[in-house]
Amino acid sequence: MEIYLLKLKFNGPTHFGETGIDLENVSERVSSDTLFSGLVNAYSTVSSRKEVTDFLQHFKEKPPFFISSLFIYIDDIYFLPKPLWDNHIDKDFKRRFGKELKRLKWLDLYGFSKWLQGELTEADIEGMIETQKKYYEAFKIDIRPRVSLDRTTQQSALYHAGYVYFSKDAGLYGLVAFKESGFINDFERLLRILGEVGLGGERTYGCGTYKVKTYEQVSGTFEKILFGKYSNYIILSLYHPSEREMKELINNVLSYDLIRKRGWITSGRNALPYKRKYAGFFVEGSVFKEKPLGCLVDVTPDDNNLQKEIGHPVLRYGYAFSIPVEGAL
């Protein structure tokens, strides 16, 4: 399996919707299901419906590649979510530094590797906290007032929208693992098309466009982390278990958190006035005894009339991008 690192440099603000009611709820990063939907919608702008259907069929039967969520980078620092498992860390150490450990949400590659090993020192924790400060220096969130007009009465209504601005040397990066090398060049082409179309919401206002800064095979610390020879697995994407996996889930999961997602349906360049069904996912950082796989989740609305108007099933990406973690876990 070949794993590639991709780095995106955004041309302007982004609007990645966060769970909530209003448009001011935004996130500084992009989950794997949102990235995959963006890639599919970008593909549909340059391809026929049959080609898109055939592309998705690959993922229903045998996924040719797996994608992680997109995380923050700044300069040469790459942040990863702190693993949601700490039973391998000395109990006395956790009693002494419990508050400091809870403050950590994002680790650089060195800190991530140290956490997996479990042999932490006070100096390690201090270094992790200092490095995490750079995470929050990589972006800022701006809330703007906006006005909408009722189409019938022309009455105005005030609302607010949130936008994320990345600092000069910051952006988002992700990982993609190819089971079939024939998709490597196609994925890069698709990634660049998405950069022109825009990732996330508010694209009519110029949000979400980017340039692909890096697209290359992983090396160095990334390679050591991703190709470790350990017995358990941490996910760096969202994960929705397949029906088969559901049966063994209670025996497989070690530590986890969950998120329930819903949102508006987008088809190609068109945003439709319909919401997809809810779907639940394990979040990034969850840890499992055995390698999780996942599936595509059908979130098509139950209304038959809506299904006819949409014209195709609505799917969310629930495959797990997982990496091995220290067997001591």
N, C-alpha and C positions, 0 to 999 in steps of 0.2 A: 504493500500500500504506500502510495506517495502522498505526502502531506505538504501543502503549500501555505505560505504566509501571504496574506493580502493586507495592504495598508491603503486607506482611503483618506484623501485630503479634500475637505469640503470647501466649495467655492464661496459659501455664504452661510446663512443660518439654516438650522434644521428644525423639524417639528416631528418628533417621534412620540406619538400619543402614549400616555401612561394611563393606567386604570383609574377611571374617575368619570365624572359627568361632563366637566367643562374642558374647553380647549387649552386652558392654562396648564393643565396637567401634562407635563412633558418629561421625557427621559433623555439622559445624555448618551445612551447606548441603544443598541438595536438587538432584539431577541432573534433567534434563529428562524422562527416561524415567519416573522415580519420580513426578514431578509429573503427567504425563499419565495414568499409571495411577490416581493418586488422583482425578483429575478424572472419569475414566471410571467408577470405582467409586462415586463420589459421585452421578454421573448415574444409575447403575443403581438407587440407593436410592429415586429419585423417578420413575422411568420404567419402561416395559415393556421386555422383552428385545428386541423388534422395534425400538423407538426407539433403543436402545443399538447394536444391529447396524447400523441405518441411519446412525447417527452415525459409527461406525467405518468404514463403507463410503466415506464422504467422504474419509477419510484414505488409503484404499487407492487411490483413483482420482485425486483432486485435493485436497490438503489445503487447507481454508479458512483455516487460520491456522498459524503456527509459534511455538513457545514456546522461550524460553531456559531454562537452569537457573536456580535461585534462589540469589542471592548475598547476602552480608552488606551491610547498611547500618547506619550509626550516625549519628544526627542527620541532617545533610544531606550526609554522605559516602557515596558509592556505590562499592563495590569491584568490580573486574573482574579476571579472571585475567591475569597477565602473558603476552603473546604468546610462543609457543614459537619465535620467530624473531628473531635479532639480527644477521643478516648485513649489514643496512643501517646498523648502528652502526659508527663509526670503529674500526678494528682497534687503533690505538694507545690509544684510550680504553678499549677492552675489556681490554687488557693491564694498564692502570693500575688499573682498578676492577673487575676480574673477580670478586673475592670479593664485593664489594658487590652487583654485578648478580645473582649467584647467590642471594644472600640474599632477593632480591625475589621474591615469589610473587603478591602482590596489590597492585594499583594503584588509586588513586582516578581519577576521570574526567580530571583534569588530567594526572596521571602517565601514564595510558593514552594520552592524545592525544600527549604528548611522546614516548613510546616509539615510537608509530607513525611519527612524523616522523623519529626517529633522531638528531636533533641535540641530544644530551644534554650537560649540563654537570655539574661536580662538585656544584654547588648543587642541581641537579635530583635527583641520586642521594641526597644527604643528606635532601632533602625527602621523597622517596619512602620512604626507610627510616623516617623519623619518622612519616609517615602510616600506614605498615604496622603500627606498634605499636598504633594505635587499632583495627585489625582484631581483634587478639587480646584487646583490652579489651572487645569487643562481646559476648562470651559466656564461659561457663565450663562445664566438663564435670564432672559428678558421677557417681561410680561407687558404686552401692548394692548391698549384699549382699541376696540374695533366697533363698527356700527353696521348693523344689518337692517335692510328694509323689507317690510312685509310686501309680498307681491301684489296683494289685493288692496290693502289700505294705505300702503306706502308709509306706514308708521315705522319709526326708527326704534331700534333696541340696542342698547349698549352691552357688549360682552368683551371678554379678554382672551387673548391667545398667547401661549408661551412659545418661546423660540430659544434654541440653544446655539451659542456661538463658541466655537473652539478657538483656543489661543493659537498664535502663529505656528508653533512647532507641534501642535497636537491634532488628533483626529481619531478615527476608529480603525481597528484592525480585526482580522478574523483568521480562522484556519479552515482549510477544506481538505478532506482526506479522500483521495481518489482510489476506488477499487478498479476502475477501468481507465487506463491512461489516455484512451481516445477522447475523453471528455475534458482533458486539461486545457487545450487551446479553446474549445468551445465555451468553457466556463469563463475564461478571461474575456472573450468577446462579449459574452452576456453581461459580465460585470461592468464593462466599459459602456455598454448600451444603457444599463441601469443608471450609470453616472450621468448620462446625458438627459435621461427621462426624469430622474430624481427619486430619492429614497425617502419614504415616510409621507407625511401629510403636508398640506399647504403648498403643494407644488405649483399651483397657479400663481403663487406669490414669490416664486423663485427658490423655494426651499429644497434642500436635499440633494442638489447636484454636487458632483465630486469628480476628482481625477484619481485614477489608480496610481498611487505613488510606488507601490512595490507589489510584485507578484512573482514569488520565487519559492523554491523548495526550502523547508526549514533547515536550520543548521544550529550549531552551538548549543546553548542551554535549552532552547526550544526542542531540539532533536533529542537531547538527553531525557527531558521530561516526557515527551510524547511517546518515545519508544522504550520506556522502562519495562523491566520484566517482573511485574508484580501481580498479585492475585486479585486485587479489588479495583474498582473503577470509579472515577469521578466524572461527572458530565460537565461539559463546557457549552452546552446548548440547553434549550428546553427539551423535555422528553415526555411523550405520551405513549404509554405501554400499549402493545397490541393485545388482542383478546387472549392470545396464547400466553403472553407474559403476565397478564392480570392474575392468572391462576397461581403463579409462583411469587407474586410481588411481595407478599408479606414476609416471605423467607429470604428475599433477595435484597431488600432495601436496608441500609445501615443507618443513614441519617439523611434527612430531606426537609424541604419546604415545598409548598405547592402554590400555584397561581391559577386563577380562573380567568380566562380571557374571552372577550367578545369584541366586536367592532364592525365597522361598515364594510360592505362588500365593494371591492374594486375589480373591474374587469378591463384589462388593457389600460388605456388612458382614461377610462370612464369610472367615476365614482358613482355608485348606485345608492338610492335612498333606502336601502334595506340593510338590516343587521344580520350577521351570521349567528348561528347557534353558539352557545357557550361551549368551551372545551377546557379541560383541566390539564395542567402540565406540572411535572417536577421541574424545579428551577435549577439554574446553574449552581454548581457547588455541591449538589446532592451526591451521595456516595452509595455504591452498590457492591454486593459480594461478587456478582457475575456481570459480565458485559451486557448492558442493556442495548436493545435494538430500536424499538419504537415503530411508528407507522405514520401514514398519512391519515389525518382525521377528517371525516366528512362532516362539515358544519353547514351544509345547505339548509336553508329554512324549510320547515315542514309544509308551508303553504304551497299547494300545487300550482296555483296561478303565478306565484313568485318564481317557482322553479322554471316554468315555461318562459317567463320574461327574461330571466337570467340566461337561460339557454345552455348551461353547463353546470356540473357539480362544483360546489365551493369546498376546497380542501385546505387544510392547514398542515404545515410540516411539523411532525412530531418525532422525527428520528433523532437518536441520541448521538452527539459527538462525544465520545468517552475516551478517557486516557487511563492507563494503569496507574495505580497508586501503591504506596508502600505496603507490602504484605503484612506488616505488623499491625495494620489497621484491623 
